[in-house]
Amino acid sequence: MTTPTCSTPSPVYNRLFWLTFAANTVLVLANALTFRFAEFVTFLGGTEQLTGTVIALGVLASVAVRFRLGQDIDACGTRRLWLVSTLLFLTACGLLILTETISWILYTARIAFSIGIAGMFTCSMVNIQNLVPAARRTEAIGSLGTSGFLGMIAGSLLGDLVFATLPDGSVRFTVLFSAALALGSIYLALVLVITSDHNRPETPPLAPPIHQLIRQYWPGSVMLVALVMGAGLVVTSVFLTRMATQRGIANIGSFFVGYSLAALACRIGTRQWSRTVGRRRMIGLGLGGHAVGHLLLMTVWSEWQLVVPAVFCGLGHGLLFPAVTSLGSGSFPVRFRGTGTTIALGMCELGVAIFSPLMGWIIDAWGFNAMYAFSVTLTVTFGTVYLIRSRHLVDDERIGSTSPIVESAPEPSVTSPVSVRNARSPVTDTDLQIPVLPPDKSVEVSA
């Protein structure tokens, strides 16, 4: 039996969905334990900029691997890549436990960690999209993402507990990374169950070169929003804990509890917005929450003050992630959904890679509030570009709720990789927004 595809849609909330939900909860819980990574680098004698550099190198490696990852998923299904990615994650946790100084082990561990996490999340997202009707992909992505907020709450609180109960020193980080390793083992067992009926396709489809796919199906300016999301992850998951330490805030759990509960409530309340309000408006509101949350972080000097900015940041995440991922991957036809998903998620990771060292340098030079001001400026600038360039485009998922319009692009011809773009109708938010084709083949709708 081959991996399920959208051609045979099934109910969204079935046994496989809930198994994937459980696996994603475990994964994000394990990942949340590593939010103290910046503290770990500082403990080893590093600076904020060095922390950003280590993280950037790991993410750049994962972005490079994504080009092959997407095509392998399209050709071979998710099982093999999912398992290999999980084993890489386990290896990374083991190396972090062994790390005692800033050395090649630290860099290798972070690279393996980033590649593993990228593969695990990508395979999970591709698998869930292949199990649901096309018009409900955004809903499925958002619903699956709620599991991550539960994991984030548990992971951040567990991290606070470890730091509160254990003495200063390496034992704190050994416990955190050992717990992540144990959780990764549970995740591996769940993936084996989820993919137990996935076999390698008998005849893998012939795919055009990756550069042709990217040129032909590039999602457009929505990828600028993905970069903003990456910058937001740098703020909350890398440097927030360092700000808390500098300002004498003992625990950061209150931020991630507020963040996760707000995002969870947002996902539940807006589950069908992609078909009613539209993904473009979801992105606009999400960017607003993102910017307000980072502005409010400038005023934080005590633990209770983390709650309000956490709520705005959580609302922003709750709206942005499913809309951006759906638009980014949806510009690719179902046959190349793996490649499309890796591109969408890869742009978010590229944002992490670009802005981690830059924000670390800003902190070292001018402090945390300067970093927040930079993040807000970036959000407003890139968000404005996206909203202007997408104002004439039609959201196919929103239309799909009332009329039988095909959601995804048609299968491309391998011999003529640019010919199918012109056959798509109507023009959608997943269409090209930054022209890369000759003018007579542009899909941009003029005013």
KATA-V458825 format. One record per backbone hydrogen bond with DSSP energy under -1.0 kcal/mol. NH is the residue of the N-H (numbers start at 1). CO is the residue of the C=O. Records with the same first field share a line. If there is no record, write none. Layout:
BEGIN
NH->CO  CO
END
This chain:
BEGIN
8->5
10->131
14->12
18->14
19->15
20->16
21->17
22->18
23->19
24->20
25->21
26->22
27->23
28->24
29->25
30->26
31->27
32->28
33->29
34->31
35->32
37->34
40->36
41->37
42->38
43->39
44->40
45->42
46->41
51->47
52->48
53->49
54->50
55->51
56->52
57->53
58->54
59->55
60->56
61->57
62->58
63->59
64->60
65->61
66->62
69->65
70->66
72->68
73->69
74->70
75->71
76->72
77->73
82->78
83->79
84->80
85->81
86->82
87->83
88->84
89->85
90->86
91->87
92->88
93->89
94->90
95->91
96->92
97->93
98->94
103->101
107->103
108->104
109->105
110->106
111->107
112->108
113->109
114->110
115->111
116->112
117->113
118->114
119->115
120->116
121->117
122->118
123->119
124->120
125->121
126->122
127->123
128->124
129->125
130->126
136->133
137->134
140->136
141->137
142->138
143->139
144->140
145->141
147->144
150->146
151->147
152->148
153->149
154->150
155->151
156->152
157->153
158->154
159->155
160->156
161->157
162->158
163->159
164->160
165->161
166->162
174->170
175->171
176->172
177->173
178->174
179->175
180->176
181->177
182->178
183->179
184->180
185->181
186->182
187->183
188->184
189->185
190->186
191->187
192->188
193->189
194->190
195->191
196->193
198->195
199->1
213->209
214->210
215->211
216->212
217->213
223->220
224->221
226->222
227->223
228->224
229->225
230->226
231->227
232->228
233->229
234->230
235->231
236->232
237->233
238->234
239->234
243->239
244->240
245->241
246->242
247->243
248->245
249->244
256->252
257->253
258->254
259->255
260->256
261->257
262->258
263->259
264->260
265->261
266->262
267->263
268->264
269->265
270->266
273->270
275->272
277->273
278->273
282->278
283->279
284->280
285->281
286->282
287->283
288->284
289->285
290->286
291->287
292->288
293->289
294->290
295->291
296->292
297->293
298->295
299->296
300->297
306->303
307->304
310->306
311->307
312->308
313->309
314->310
315->311
316->312
317->313
318->314
319->315
320->316
321->317
324->320
325->321
326->322
327->323
328->324
329->325
330->326
332->329
336->333
337->334
340->336
341->337
342->338
343->339
344->340
345->341
346->342
347->343
348->344
349->345
350->346
351->347
352->348
353->349
354->350
355->351
356->352
359->355
360->356
361->357
362->358
363->359
364->360
365->361
366->362
367->363
371->367
372->368
373->369
374->370
375->371
376->372
377->373
378->374
379->375
380->376
381->377
382->378
383->379
384->380
385->381
386->382
387->383
388->384
389->385
390->386
391->388
393->390
394->427
399->395
400->396
402->399
403->399
405->403
419->416
423->420
424->421
431->428
441->438
442->439
END
